[in-house]
Amino acid sequence: MTNITYFKGTREEVGFQIGQSMGDRLEKIINNMVESMDNRFGINRAKLQKEAMTWFYSIPEDYQKELQGMSKGSGVDLKKIADWYYSDKCIKNGCTSFFIKVNNNYWAGRNNDYILPKFWDHINIIKVEDKIPVMLFGLKGDIFTGTGYNKEKLWIHYNWLPIWDKPDNTDNVLEPFIFIRKALEESENLKDVEDLINTTKRTGGMNLFVLDGKKEECAVFECTGQTYIKRLPKGDYIIGANHYNSLEVPGEYSFDFNNSNKRQKRVKELIEKDDFKKAPQDLIDILSDKGVEQNTKRSKTVYANVACPAQDLIWFAYDGFPAASQSSWEKLRWDWNF
């Protein structure tokens, strides 16, 4: 059964409540995550020690307050929490996603490929004063996310992309996972999200999937650090993995998109050979396909989602490994009015 927890109040109160609900379990999760990242990818411990708090003070003040509250509520040192997020931002991960229209509604399908299988079983629903209530998929205690939903029926998630134009300073610069949280709290539609893209820069690339269930509009924004292109569905669907479809990669940069291209091609093949009458099962079948789901030494599908924002329907898979094919998919039930 998915763990759904609810938090509301000021930034400081929300952070304190999350920290208090975790206690010393938060430190255990952080240690597990950092150790796993170190084992898989290698972490420059000296760099982490030197730069994590500098990074912390560069993020938006609102989220500094939440993390400070989390530290107070849990008793975990703020530096350790900063280490967690700073180390996490450096890891490359793969994902495969699509939007498709089924019976006149757009649906989202999303595999999140990462590390620590069976740990991604938690959903935080957060209502900060004067902000849109948001649903965040992630680790227990996480205030940032790569996948989320809000009360305005706006679904947002991103697939990692490499970049070549990382901003030189920190002014109006966001980590992709912080961008998602901010966009969910402040956006009611695609235009709001695009306005945020235009007024910020990013430390990492994103295939940013945005679906507005009220207007039945969707798009994928291919974002580098400082620019983007908006992709719209061709026909009834749009697909993305971890490579650029529209933006041209400068010739001096060599990125290996082979695996990503194969996954995207396989999704396209599956979509085009089916008439898609049985949602969500048809979408789950695509995400569970061996050519789509990842199961490698470095990256595996740790959770998967199928969602129809127009109908407030979300299915979640996380308890199997790899998640899309081996999990018991759960239909979520939640309450925005808490």
Secondary structure, DSSP 8 states (H G I E B T S, - for coil): --EEEEEEESHHHHHHHHHHHHTTHHHHHHHHHHHHHHHHH---HHHHHHHHHHHHTTS-HHHHHHHHHHHHHH---HHHHHHHHHHHTT---EEEEEEEEETTEEEEEEEEEESSTT---EEEEEEETTS--EEEEESTT-S--SEEEETTSEEEEEEEE--S---SS-TTEE-HHHHHHHHHHH-SSHHHHHHHHHH-EESSEEEEEEEETTTTEEEEEEE-SS-EEEE--BTTEEEE-SS-SSS---TT-----HHHHHHHHHHHHHHHT----STTHHHHHHHHSTTTS-B-SS-EEEEEEEEEGGGTEEEEE-SSSSHHHHS--EE----S--
